[in-house]
Amino acid sequence: MPAGVNTIRMWRSGALADTLFLWANYRDHRFQRHFHEEFAIGIIEDGCQAFSYDGRHRIDLPRGTVCLISPGMVHEGWVGAEEGWTYRMFYPSAPLMGQAAEEIFGTPDITFPSPAVNDPNLFACLQRLHQMTAAPHLQSLEFETLYLATIRITVERHAGRRPQVDQRRHEPALRQVRDALEDRYAEVVTLSELKELAGISKFHLLRQFKAIYGLPPHAYLSQVRVRRASALILTGHGLADTAAAVGFVDQAHMTHTFRRSLGYTPGMLLAANGAP
């Protein structure tokens, strides 16, 4: 990429209350001192950004850095290496972050004391979360699950909170969740809907459902769809019609899910069913 050419892509994700997401490669940009009303959370994917939040000391943010900027923190940033820097950021509102924190920690109050941390596991979670918002087969239940898991890691490790753990077993409520996934496989199912059905927090629902059934709800739902799709294919239904009937976004989404789960595609299953 030529020197001085900055590349920026921005989009909003309906999966996260229209939160703004940004991917950028900056070669010569400098941000003046400013602050955000929202959280600014992201990762440095390449290069190095120079950063200051006290007006005096420079902090270098090399590739692999996680950025955790709380609302109201005044800061500035500029090119920290000859090649500039590439990063992914998203800007969840304080109420949105507070809702997730209250689900997990019992309080909506979050402040990150350090705006830059080294946490490879959190880096990977944030990168996947960011990439999912631009994916053609975004599934809201899977995205909500990853978002809550990412917020838990972020706040527990870097804001000093500890999750509230409910030791009670809610098996009757979780059976209702499982039954809903078995019955509503063709629909878009959200974590908020499952929470209302179970009557427990999203955090405890996810934790206990996996403990009882071996998979988180989004993965369980994916298995139900694969099972239902296989049954339709084996009775002679076409692939596109099958994908639509069981809740996949399209045939490509069904093929991707089959390959990940079973190691073969729906087309292979259809061909084998018709083989002499």
MOFENNOR-V749178 format. One record per backbone hydrogen bond with DSSP energy under -1.0 kcal/mol. CO is the residue of the C=O (numbers start at 1). NH is the residue of the N-H. If there is no record, write none. Layout:
co:CO nh:NH
co:CO nh:NH
This chain:
co:2 nh:5
co:7 nh:25
co:9 nh:23
co:11 nh:21
co:13 nh:16
co:13 nh:18
co:16 nh:19
co:19 nh:13
co:20 nh:91
co:21 nh:11
co:22 nh:89
co:23 nh:9
co:24 nh:87
co:25 nh:7
co:26 nh:85
co:34 nh:75
co:36 nh:72
co:40 nh:69
co:41 nh:90
co:42 nh:67
co:43 nh:88
co:44 nh:64
co:46 nh:86
co:47 nh:63
co:48 nh:80
co:49 nh:61
co:50 nh:78
co:51 nh:59
co:52 nh:76
co:59 nh:51
co:61 nh:49
co:62 nh:65
co:65 nh:44
co:66 nh:117
co:67 nh:42
co:69 nh:40
co:70 nh:73
co:75 nh:34
co:76 nh:52
co:77 nh:31
co:78 nh:50
co:81 nh:84
co:84 nh:48
co:85 nh:26
co:86 nh:45
co:86 nh:46
co:87 nh:24
co:88 nh:43
co:89 nh:22
co:90 nh:41
co:92 nh:39
co:93 nh:97
co:94 nh:98
co:95 nh:99
co:96 nh:100
co:97 nh:101
co:98 nh:102
co:99 nh:103
co:100 nh:104
co:101 nh:105
co:102 nh:106
co:104 nh:164
co:115 nh:68
co:117 nh:66
co:119 nh:123
co:120 nh:124
co:121 nh:125
co:122 nh:126
co:123 nh:127
co:124 nh:128
co:125 nh:129
co:126 nh:130
co:127 nh:131
co:128 nh:132
co:129 nh:133
co:131 nh:134
co:132 nh:135
co:139 nh:143
co:140 nh:144
co:141 nh:145
co:142 nh:146
co:143 nh:147
co:144 nh:148
co:145 nh:149
co:146 nh:150
co:147 nh:151
co:148 nh:152
co:149 nh:153
co:150 nh:154
co:151 nh:155
co:152 nh:156
co:153 nh:157
co:154 nh:158
co:155 nh:159
co:155 nh:161
co:170 nh:174
co:171 nh:175
co:172 nh:176
co:173 nh:177
co:174 nh:178
co:175 nh:179
co:176 nh:180
co:177 nh:181
co:178 nh:182
co:179 nh:183
co:180 nh:184
co:184 nh:187
co:190 nh:194
co:191 nh:195
co:192 nh:196
co:193 nh:197
co:194 nh:198
co:195 nh:199
co:201 nh:205
co:202 nh:206
co:203 nh:207
co:204 nh:208
co:205 nh:209
co:206 nh:210
co:207 nh:211
co:208 nh:212
co:209 nh:213
co:210 nh:214
co:216 nh:220
co:217 nh:221
co:218 nh:222
co:219 nh:223
co:220 nh:224
co:221 nh:225
co:222 nh:226
co:223 nh:227
co:224 nh:228
co:225 nh:229
co:226 nh:230
co:227 nh:231
co:228 nh:232
co:229 nh:233
co:230 nh:234
co:232 nh:237
co:233 nh:236
co:238 nh:242
co:239 nh:243
co:240 nh:244
co:241 nh:245
co:242 nh:246
co:243 nh:248
co:250 nh:254
co:251 nh:255
co:252 nh:256
co:253 nh:257
co:254 nh:258
co:255 nh:259
co:256 nh:260
co:257 nh:261
co:258 nh:262
co:258 nh:263
co:265 nh:269
co:266 nh:270
co:267 nh:271
co:268 nh:272
co:269 nh:273
co:270 nh:274
